[in-house]
Amino acid sequence: MFRLFVLALGATLAFAQSPSSGCGKSLPEGQELGGFYNATVNNRRFVIFIPPDYTISEPAPLIVSYHGGSRSPENQIDLDLFTDSKYNTDKMVVYPEGTSLSNCQASNTCAERYWSVDPRITADDVAFTQSILDIVQDTYCLDTNRFYASGKSQGGGVIGSIFACTPALSNAFAAFAPVSGAFYTPNVSPCESPFMFPIPCNPGRTNIPIIEFHGGQDDVISYNGSARRTGACLPNIPWWVESWAVRDGLGMTGETRQLADDTPNTTITQYGVQQQKGLVTHVFDAVIKHVWPSKSTNSDNNGVVAEFDATPIIIDFFDAHTLA
């Protein structure tokens, strides 16, 4: 069943490339195919991965992947495996770094980085991301119709609750893939069960593709929503997904089935019909916790693996969507 899902997504591919201004330019001095490179903009760091199949004449897709709260770009590289040749050889991947808490000196957490979906963080992550996109478009040969955003926990929250809900970035990214997303929502009153409150959002278009992954035993970002965490309210996850389906004009009713024959604890729910089927998608594993789902041990799961790998599903989802 999972194979059919992947093939169905792949069958929708039909798009024209939109080359960036970096096409035809040589790689910056000292950079090579398959390499990781640090860069900065406005004193903030991000890491660039150049895929092994990159050329200066063939516009490459771009994935921007955001680490979880208190983590780092390096942690996200190890976690999402977007740079593993098993899953990706043609997409450039960028890993931005969040900012520290304002009181980090007092709490000795200066090395920990967070995103502005967290009410404690005031950094302008929209401007930071837009600056990154401007730089990489000018430096490398990229397909500007095939920019994608993913992230874990707070990284998933910042893309799903802020970037996808901001006119400029909702029009810059072709699709979004939050994993165990921390969708902090401020100014919710009352913040109480069933945590199905209106989700503020002002996207620049109405057909935004989103796939969200969550575990039923998530003990950090509860699947059922929770009262205030760091000064904000967390929505019920199925409600958050349904809100996106309604926002995209797909209605509140999705089609749910088991993800694959060998995943008894994992379902996939797709919203929309015909060509729009799956424009909003939710993958739910009833057993896993606050993790990036993987059938192998990673830095999240402590050896308690999932029934599926999220990474190839995300890449297939991205491949099925373009801004053109």
N, C-alpha and C positions, 0 to 999 in steps of 0.2 A: 504493500500500500504506500509506503514511504517512497519507493522507487517511482510509482505512478505520479505522485505529487511532484517530485523533482522534474520528471520528464514533461509534465504538463506546464510547469513554469518555464522550462527551457524552450518549449514550443512557441511561446509568445514572443520570442526575440525577433524584433524587426525595427531597426532604428538607424537614423543617420548620425554619424559622428559630428561633434561640434568641437573642432580643435582649439586649444588654448594658444595664447601668444608665445608659449614656450616651445612650440613645435619647430623643429629645425635647429634649435640651439643645442650645442654640445652639453654634456653633463658638466656641472661645476667641477673645477679642478680638484682632484683627489677622490672623487666619487666614482664608484663602480657598480655594476649590476649586482644585485643581491646584497648590497650593503646597507647599514644603518648609520644615520648621520644626525647629529644634534644641530638644531637651529634655534634662533631666538627672534622674537618680535616684541618690541616694547618691553624688553627685559623679562619676557616669559618664554619658557622653553617648550619646544616640541621636537619629536623624533621623526625622521623621514626614513621610510624603507623603499628602496628602489627595486622593483621586481626583476627577476632574471630575464624576462622576455621583453623588458622595456626597450623601445627604440625612439629615436628623435623624430620619426616620420609617421608613427602609428599612435594616435591619441589613446592614452591608457585611462581606464576607469580609476577612481580614487575612493578609498575608504578612509574615513576619519574615525578613529576608535578612542573612546574616552574611558579612562581607568575609574575604578571605584573610589569611594571616599576613603581617605587616609592612605591610598595606594600611589602608584607611580606609573609612568609610561612603560617602564621595563617590566613591571608586574603584568600590565595589560598585554604586552607582547607575548609573554609566556602563557597567558591565559587564553586569549582569543584565537591564537594560531593562524591569524590571517596572513602571516608571513611564512607559513610552512608550505613548502612546494607541493605537499600532498593535497593542499586545498587551493593554492593560489600561486600562479606564476606571472600573471599579466597585470594585476592591479597594484598601483602604488598605495601604500598605507601610511597614514600620518597619525602619530600618537601625541596629542597635546598634554600638557601638564597643568593640573589645577593650581590653586593658590592656598597658602596656609591660613590658619585662623588668625584673627587680629590679636588674640592674646596668647600666641604660641610661645612667646618667651616665658610667660608665667607658667604655662602648662607643659612646657618642654615638648611641644608637638610641632616644632617648626619644620621638621622633615615631612610631615604628613600634608597631603594635598587634597583639596575638596573643590566642589563645583557650586555655582551660584544657585542651583536648585535648593541647596541647603541655605536656610534663612540666615545662618551665621556668616555667609560669604557675600561680600558686596562687589566682587570683581565683575567686570563687564565681559562675560564669556562669549556673548554674541559678537562683540567687536573683536575679541581675540580670535575667534573662529573665522570671522570674515577676513581678518588680516592674514591668517594662515592660508586661506583659499586664494587670496590675491597674490601672495608670494609664490605659492607652488604653481599657479597657473602661468605666471610670468617666467618661471624658471624651468619647468618641465613640460613635456608634451602630454597634455591631458585632455580627455573627452569631457567637456564641461556639462554635457547632458547626463553624465553617469558619475556623479558624486554621491556618496552614500555615507550615512552616519550610524555608528553602533556604539554600545557602551554597556558597562556593568554597573549595577546598583546606582550610585549617584551619577555615574557616567551615562547610564541608561535614562535616568531621570532628567538630566539636563537636555538630552536630545529629544526626549519624548514630551516633556512638559514645557520647555522653553524654546528650543530651536525649531521644532516642528510647529510651534504656536507663534512664531515670529515671522512676519511677512517676508523679510529678506532671506532668512535661512531656510524657510519652508519652500522657497522658490529656488534655492541653491542646491539642496539635496534632493535627489530623485526618490530616495526611500530611507526609512529609519528602522533600526533593529535594536530596541532596548532589551537587555537581559537582566532579570531580577530587578527591574527598574524601581528606583526610589522616587516616586512621583509626589514629592512634598508639595502641599497646597496650602498657602497661607490664607489667613482671614476667613477661615471656615467656622461658622457659628450656627448651631452647636456642632462640635466635632465629636460625634458619637455614632455608635452602631445604628444602621448598617453601613455607614461611611459611603453612602451613595449620594454625594453632594455635586452640585454643578461644577464642571471643570472649566476654569477660565482659559480661553484659547482664541487667538486671532491669527490664523494662518493666512498665507497669501494665495492659497488655492484650495479647492474642495475635493481633490482626488489624490490625497497623500497616502502612499503605501506605507503601512506600519505592520511589523511582525514583533510580537512581544512574547518572551519566555518567562515562566515563573514556576516555582516549586510550591506545592501545597503545604510543605513543612518549613517554609521560609521563616526563620526565627528572628530576622532583622527587619525585613519589609514584609509584613504579614500579607498573605494572599487575600485575606478577608478585610483588610484595612485596619487602621489602628488610630488611637487618640494621639495627641500631639507628641511628635518626636522632633527634637531640635526646634521647637516653636512652630511646627506646622502639622497639618493633618494628612494622613495617608489614606488614599481612596481604596475601596474594594477593587481588586484588580480586574475581575470580569466587568465591573461597571466602567472602569477606566477604558477598557478595550471597547466596550459597547458605545461609549461616548465618542470614540474616534470613528466607529462605524457610522453612527448617526451623522457626525460632522462631515463625513465623506459621502453622505447621501445613500448609504447602503441599508439603512434600517437597523433595528436592534436584534434581529434574529439571525443567528449564524448556523451553519451546518457543522455539527461536531461528529467526529469519528475517531477511532483509535489511530494513532500515528502510523503504526506498522503492526504487522502480525505478531512480532516478538516484543511489543511494548504494552503490556496489559495495564500499566499504570499511567500511560501517557496518551493524551488526546490532542487533537488539533481541531480548532474551530476556525472556519473561514466565513467571512461575511462577503455579500455581494453575489451576483449571478452572472452567468455567461462570461464575457471577457473581463468583467470586474471581480469575478470570484477570487477570493483570497486577497483582495486589495488591503483589507485589514485581517490579520491572522493572529491567532493566539495559540501557543503551545504550552500545555499544562502537564506537569509531572507531579502526581499526587504525593510522591515519596521524598523527592529531593528538597534540600534546604536552600540557603542563600548562596547559590553557586552558578558558575558558568557551566551548563550541562555538558558533560563529556563522558564517554564510555571508558576513558582512561583516567588515571590519577592526575590531578592538577593541583595548583596551589589553593584552590577553593575547597575541594571535596574531601581532602584527607583520606583518599582511597575509597570513599563511599561513592561509587560511580553512578551515573544516570543510565537510562535505557537507550539513550540516543546521543549523538553529537550535535550541538547547536551550530557549530561553525559551518559545515557544508550546507545546512538548511538556510542559514543567513546568506551565504554567497549565492545560492540558487535563487533566493528571493531577490537579491540585488540584481542579478543577471536578468531577471524577468521585467525590470522596470527601468524606464528612462524618462527624462524630462521632455524629450522630443515627441 
